[in-house]
Every structure is written in structure tokens, then in C-alpha cells.
Amino acid sequence: MRLELANFPVKDVRFDGRTNYHGGVLEINREELVALVLEDRKVVSANFDVAVPGEQTRIVRVRDVVEPRLKVSGTGCVFPGILGPVETVGQGRTHRLSGVTVMTSAEYKLTILEGNAAGRTALVDMWGPAAQLTPFASTINIVLMLKLRDGVSELEAHAAIQSAELRVAQRLAETTRERAAEDVEVFELFETDPSLPRVVYILGCRTTWHEPHSGVALYGLPIRESLPTLVHPNEFLDGAATSDARRGGKGTFPCTWEWMNHPVLLRLLREHGKRLNFLGVILQRTRFESDFGKQVTAACASQMARLLKADGAVITRTGPSGNNFIDVMLTVQACERKGVKTVFLTPEWGGREGTELPLVFYVPEASAMVTTGSLDRVITFPAPAKVIGAGDTQIVEITPGDPLISPSTSFVGDKGYLQGGIDWWGGTRHTCQVY
Amino acid sequence: MALRRIMYYVNQFFGGIGGEDKADVPITFREEAVGPARRFQELCQGSLEVAVTAYCGDNYFAEHESDVLASILEVARKYHVGMLVAGPAFGAGRYGFACVEICHFLNISLNIPCISGMSVESPGVELYKQYKDKGVFLIPTSEAVSGMGEALSKMARLASRVVKGETIGAAPGEGYIPRGFRLDAVVDKCGAERAVDILLDKLAGRAFATEIPIETLEGIPVAPPIANLKDARLALVSTAGVVACGNPDGFKTYGNTQWRKYSFDKMNSMKDASWDVYHGGYNTVFMHENPNYGVPLDVCREIEKEKAFGKLYPFFYSTPGNMALISAMQAISREILKDMKAEGIDGVLLVST
């Protein structure tokens, strides 16, 4: 499977004329795209705005972010199973509008009012201390603002938000179809020097079977109580994995953009044939409800690594749940016991001052760990010059049930308030050091 | 830059008074650099000056700790010292302990930096890790006094930088013994690249440095069985986040630091009253429909009638147990336990969520 990812960088976005990409400028016909979104009767109003890096803008009620990509050759489409039939993707040629996102800010009437299954929102600051923590302060964000009609169920809300953002992204990427790419990067797990170390990536993703959307979907199918699945890394680059579009919030779930620009996948693909032999991705659903389930997933994921004759595994997780964390640590242990050496990359806890233990559960085999910083630290969010978002932007709920925030003012919050604020996959240069 | 005046602390041996036979010598102050303080001052090359040396017998310190600390504080104030340097204590247990106590006390009392040195095996190090004072630094030294020269050089180098107001970085780079708190930092390579580098080092058998050390968590011993369950008074404890209707106690969906107990006296099921559910760690829709999942009053009443145990305590203890700090939950459990002892509770059913 050979995938050419053709890059079309965006340096400016204008709401002007017809929808068009030329010379790094993306022109958007607002009326055309609003009409596209309103084709879905679950959406009662839609609008667009844009936020650029460095300006004192805060985007609120963010629920998901995607990168505009278009399949121009090869099987399937980008976001298979959602925008088209379920066909295995990851080969042929895909165009990407880089440096730009479709960031969806949506408002709807929640039917689940608290707990983990409730819809959540996040913030993005384009400047200030919070901008250092998220990839979305460095991208031009085309903010799609949606209001859904009353009476939608939670799963319908997810489907409406996701359908709107993916179709807008697809339409924008369509502008590149006949254009020449600035550069093309090729991703392929070709036959390579057999002496290179064989490395697998065990990508732990926290999902919950009993929520309206489990949190992560593969080919549009929410991953519920399943056992590990073997996936080619290129599939992720074509949008095979998507997130619950209702729950951008709390930085706790990687959004769709992060699945498409996965830093560990990209690093391993780029090292393939040079320093290592990348065998593929074991997508491991985690957060089993019993110790028994945790042991079964750990046994299966490590067995899959052994059957692939892996020498080593990179292991990551998503979600701040301590329950979920145990599944991942047991997987580290099971791999090491089967002779597959591991490195575990994770953000840590540690409390606001860093005086608490960094992790909640340890196994003696976890001898190599990389930290991407603490998810417990607080940030002072400064007052912005402009607030963008769906609905009333004066008072916003981040996590249902917790105190409301006033986005036009300065307030104290944690990294989880930010879309992409917690670094699950090592995309940032953040770490923790002992003092 | 003006000379910074410091206080130096040594024990009776390094103060030149004598060995174990002089361990009862009371705290004494001399307005000059004594013993290792002299060499330390030379090594600092004029960046600071020892205004006063304090020395005290090891036993005297242990037996009169609060009095000794009070007089050290008084003298430190009198001389307007900007830093305290103590030791190095090497492997000496009582001396190392005294150095850490004095550093901690002056750091929190006067907000001045304090530097000492000792062997990483010294019992003082454990105390230092408990205090986690941002302004106290211990330099690792040899076990034996033969390492004096090297220890004093390292302490002087660090002291000269601290005195200039330089920011002291993370422990591995700076060479002091980690106090144990962890702060965010930005490094040259992203996490994904560091992870691949470490994995390749590990696979090739090269040395690598983990970024999170493995900790050994204290095991929780299993309590002995209740001798006479038939007469026992049992209580329910739940971390499911079932709280009074309207959440009058202001529980959060995560990171709680408090607990409450709520009465279910005369009820046969949690469905006999209205409750709220505050918990950000699971899908609470089911708990709203039937709070007996989190607080199994219905079943407990049935088996109470069957006399499986003596009596159910008429309140349940509650805190939403999601993403709370371990220290906060330990504090909550201590408080709950105290209340249970006062209420004569013999056993607890702790419901997992």
C-alpha cells in the first residue's frame, strides 16, 4: 500500500468570490458552504468565521476539528464509511490543504446532562499561554458555527456535526483537484533491510461501549467492546479513524484532525527503512470495566505484537481515566513478558504543583517511559479581543455539570479546557522534569 | 554586586569541638567561618560571605530541636542572612537529619534558599523528599568524609549561582538530589521522536533514560474478616457520585477534595428519594435511572432482614471518585474513617464504580 500525500499549503483564507484555491490562498464562497451544511435538516443555522495564529481570538464551543483532504486516486474516499462506502483506504493519492482546519463550534440541546457520555466543548486561543499547548493555535482555523434543531438525540447530534464538518472539508479540498502540489510525501511499508529492528505501534484508544458514541470510530463504526485490530498506518492518513463530534471538550479526546496528523504514526512511517522496520498499528480499544477484561486486551494486543515478530512496541493511550490507564500499563507488562520491548509515551498527572505521583499505576516492566507534560497543570487564560463561536458566547459550559466560564474575560482553567491541550501522542515538545 | 551574607551550620565535630563525646554540646554561634565554612567561603570566590557559623551537638539537636531552630532563626534574622548552607553531612544520620530540618525551617520561615550536602543513603534525604521545598537543595556526596573537597566545590558552585538569583533547572542537569516534584518543561525534540529514540536505544542495548521513573506504590493490606458479622454495624461508601438532590454541597464531576454523608434512614431503596449524580468518569444515565447501582441500599435492606449482618448504618458516605489526587483521596479516607470510628461502625461495603 503506497500513499502519496500531496501538500497544498494555505497561507490565507478569504470569504470572497467562488470557492477556490490558488497560490496558497483559499477563497470560500460563504453562501455556497452554508447552503451545503443546511442540506441536513437537523441543522437550523450555520455560519463561518476565520481565526489566524497570533490574533487575540478565542474560539469557543469547539467540538471537533478536521483537515480538508481529498482522495484523487486509489480506492475509497477520505472519511470512508462516512462520506462514502467502506473501502480500505491508504493507497493512491490524497490531497491535503495543510496549515488550515475546519473547526466546528456547535450548539444543541443536550439530552444527557452530565457524566462522561454528555456532549462537551473546548476552547482554542490563537495567542497567549494556551497557544503553546495546542496545535490549533498554529493553524488558520475556518470556524464552522452550527446550531442544531431541538429534539435531536445525542447520536443524531454527533452525526449532524460530523456530517457538516466533513462535507465542508471535502468541498474545500476539492479546490485542489486540478492543482499542482507544492510537495508530495510518499508513505509505504515497503520491504526493507531485514536487520532493522521490527517495531509495532500499539495505539490504545479509550472508548466506552455504553455511550451514544463510543469516542472513536473506525470506518465510521464506533469502536465498542472490541479486541485489538491491526490497521495499516496509511488508513489513518485517509481519515479511517474519527472521533465523537459532540465531545471536543476537555482535551481528553483526540479530535479527528489529530487522528489524521498522528505524530507517532508519521514519525514511524518516516523512520521506516531508515532506522527501523515499521510493521503496522495495533489499534487497541481500552477501558475494560473489569480486571478480567483488562487482562484479556493486554494479552491479545501483546500476542498480536509477538505474531508480527515485533522486537519493540511504541505504546500510547488516550483519555485521562485512571481506569483506562491500567489497561495500557498491563499491555506494557504483557509485551515485555513476551519479549517485545516497549516504550510508553503518556502525559502524566502529578497535581497542580507536580508534587503528587506522576502515574496512578506502575508495572516493574515499564522501564522506558516518555512524558508529554502534566495534564493537571492550570493556566490563566487572558481576556481576548474577540470571541468566535456558535450561540451565546458570553457564557459557555465546558463540561456539563461544572461551573460555567465567561469567555470574554480572563479566568483560570486547566489544559483540558483546550482543544488538543493534552498531548496524548507526543506531537509537542512538552515534557516534565524532576526538580 | 554586594556580598551576600550567609549562615553556615555544622555539627560539633566539624565545629572543632569533638566527636561523639561532645554530641551534647548546645547550639553555639560564632561570627566567623568555622571548619568547612572557611573552605566553602574561599571556593565561593567572594560571591558570598559567611557572617555567622552555627554549630550544635548531634544529640543536642535531636533532643532540643524546636529550641535550636528558634535560636537559629533569631540569629539568622539578626544577621540578615540571605542564605543558609549546612554540612556536608556525608553518611552521618543525625547530622544529615539536622541539616535538612534547619534548611526546611529557615526556607519556610524566611523564604531564603538553603543548601546542604549528604550521601543519598542518608535518612535526611527521605525527609527532604517529603518536604519538597522549592528553595532547598541537597548536593549528593560520598558516604565518607574523604569526599569533602568535591562536596564543598559542588555546594559552592550551586550557592554562587543561587546567590546571583539564577534560575536553577531540573535535578538531572543541575546535579542536586531531586526533591521529587515535577514541572513542565519544553525540550528540543517532540515526544514522538523521543519515544522512537528511546525504543531504538533499548532495542540496541544502549543506555537510555526513562522520563518517568517507576514508583513502588504502597500495597493496601487486606483487613481481617469481621469476627461476628451477625452483630456488625455496616456502612455503605460510594465513589459513584450519588449526592443530595441539587448538589447542595458543590461536588465537582472530577478532582474532588471533600466528602459528605447522606441519610437513607427508613428507605428500602435509593429509588425512594431523589438523588443527583455528579461524576465525570462514566455514563451516569444508568445511575440516574437506578442509584442502587452506586449505593446498593435495596439489596442491603434485603440481606439485613435476612440477618446476614447486624444493622445498616443509616447514612451512606459519598464522594465522586473521578480524577482526584491520591493525596486528596487519602485525606478523605482518613476523615471518613475517623467519623466511622466515632459512629461505632464495624465494617464497610465500598462500592466500585
Contacts between the chains, C-beta under 8 A, distances in Angstrom:
chain1	res1	chain2	res2	distance
A	112	B	283	7.7
A	112	B	285	5.9
A	114	B	253	6.3
A	114	B	277	7.0
A	114	B	278	6.7
A	114	B	279	7.8
A	114	B	280	7.5
A	114	B	284	6.0
A	115	B	253	7.7
A	115	B	277	6.8
A	115	B	279	6.1
A	115	B	280	6.8
A	115	B	282	6.4
A	115	B	283	5.4
A	115	B	284	3.0
A	115	B	285	6.7
A	115	B	287	7.7
A	116	B	279	8.0
A	116	B	280	6.1
A	116	B	281	5.9
A	116	B	282	5.4
A	116	B	283	5.5
A	116	B	284	7.5
A	117	B	283	3.9
A	117	B	284	7.5
A	117	B	285	6.3
A	132	B	186	7.9
A	197	B	200	6.6
A	197	B	203	4.6
A	197	B	204	7.5
A	199	B	196	7.9
A	199	B	199	6.7
A	199	B	203	8.0
A	208	B	282	7.4
A	208	B	283	6.4
A	210	B	283	5.3
A	210	B	286	7.4
A	211	B	283	5.1
A	263	B	190	6.3
A	263	B	191	7.4
A	263	B	192	4.0
A	264	B	192	4.6
A	264	B	195	6.9
A	266	B	192	7.5
A	267	B	192	4.3
A	267	B	193	5.9
A	267	B	195	7.9
A	267	B	196	5.5
A	268	B	196	6.8
A	271	B	196	6.1
A	275	B	196	7.7
A	275	B	200	5.9
A	276	B	196	7.4
A	276	B	200	6.6
A	311	B	203	5.4
A	312	B	199	4.9
A	312	B	200	7.8
A	312	B	202	6.9
A	312	B	203	4.8
A	313	B	199	7.8
A	314	B	195	5.4
A	314	B	196	6.8
A	314	B	199	6.0
A	320	B	323	6.0
A	321	B	281	6.1
A	321	B	323	7.7
A	322	B	323	7.1
A	323	B	281	7.2
A	341	B	199	7.1
A	341	B	202	5.2
A	341	B	203	5.7
A	342	B	199	7.6
A	343	B	195	4.9
A	343	B	196	7.8
A	343	B	198	4.9
A	343	B	199	4.1
A	343	B	202	6.7
A	345	B	191	5.6
A	345	B	192	7.1
A	345	B	194	7.9
A	345	B	195	4.3
A	346	B	212	7.8
A	348	B	182	7.2
A	348	B	212	6.2
A	349	B	323	8.0
A	349	B	325	7.7
A	350	B	181	7.9
A	350	B	182	5.3
A	351	B	325	5.1
A	351	B	327	7.4
A	353	B	181	6.3
A	354	B	181	4.5
A	354	B	182	4.1
A	354	B	183	5.2
A	354	B	184	7.9
A	355	B	132	5.4
A	355	B	180	7.3
A	355	B	181	4.6
A	356	B	325	5.2
A	356	B	326	6.0
A	356	B	327	5.9
A	357	B	215	5.8
A	357	B	217	7.6
A	357	B	326	6.1
A	358	B	182	5.9
A	358	B	212	5.4
A	358	B	215	7.9
A	359	B	212	6.4
A	359	B	215	7.3
A	360	B	326	7.1
A	361	B	217	7.6
A	362	B	214	5.2
A	362	B	215	5.5
A	362	B	216	7.2
A	362	B	217	6.4
A	363	B	214	7.9
A	364	B	214	6.2
A	366	B	214	6.0
A	367	B	202	7.6
A	367	B	210	6.1
A	367	B	214	7.1
A	368	B	198	5.0
A	368	B	199	6.8
A	368	B	202	5.2
A	368	B	208	6.1
A	368	B	210	5.3
A	369	B	210	5.0
A	369	B	211	5.8
A	369	B	212	4.1
A	370	B	191	5.5
A	370	B	194	5.1
A	370	B	195	4.6
A	370	B	198	6.3
A	370	B	211	5.1
A	370	B	212	7.9
A	371	B	191	7.8
A	371	B	211	4.6
A	371	B	212	5.2
A	372	B	191	4.4
A	373	B	184	4.8
A	374	B	182	6.9
A	374	B	184	6.0
A	376	B	325	7.9
A	377	B	184	6.0
A	399	B	253	6.0
A	399	B	254	7.9
A	399	B	280	6.2
A	401	B	253	4.8
A	401	B	278	6.0
A	401	B	280	7.3
A	402	B	252	6.0
A	402	B	253	5.6
A	402	B	280	7.8
A	423	B	191	6.3
A	425	B	191	7.4
A	425	B	192	6.4
A	426	B	190	5.7
A	426	B	191	2.5
A	426	B	192	3.7
A	426	B	193	7.5
A	426	B	194	7.0
A	426	B	195	5.8
A	427	B	190	6.1
A	427	B	191	7.1
A	427	B	192	6.6
A	428	B	190	6.1
A	428	B	191	6.7
A	429	B	186	5.1
A	429	B	187	5.5
A	429	B	188	6.8
A	429	B	189	6.6
A	429	B	190	5.2
A	429	B	191	7.6
A	430	B	184	6.1
A	430	B	185	7.5
A	430	B	186	6.0
A	430	B	191	7.3
A	431	B	184	7.4
A	431	B	185	5.4
A	431	B	186	7.4
A	431	B	187	5.2
A	431	B	191	7.2
A	431	B	194	7.7
A	431	B	211	6.2
A	432	B	182	4.4
A	432	B	183	6.6
A	432	B	184	5.8
A	432	B	185	6.7
A	432	B	211	7.2
A	432	B	212	7.8
A	433	B	169	7.7
A	433	B	170	3.5
A	433	B	171	7.6
A	433	B	172	7.3
A	433	B	182	6.7
A	433	B	183	6.3
A	433	B	185	4.7
A	434	B	170	6.2
A	434	B	171	5.1
A	434	B	172	7.1
A	434	B	178	4.4
A	434	B	180	7.0
A	434	B	181	7.5
A	434	B	182	5.4
A	434	B	213	8.0
A	435	B	134	7.6
A	435	B	170	5.6
A	435	B	171	5.7
A	435	B	178	6.7
A	435	B	179	6.0
A	435	B	181	5.6
A	435	B	182	7.1
A	435	B	183	5.7
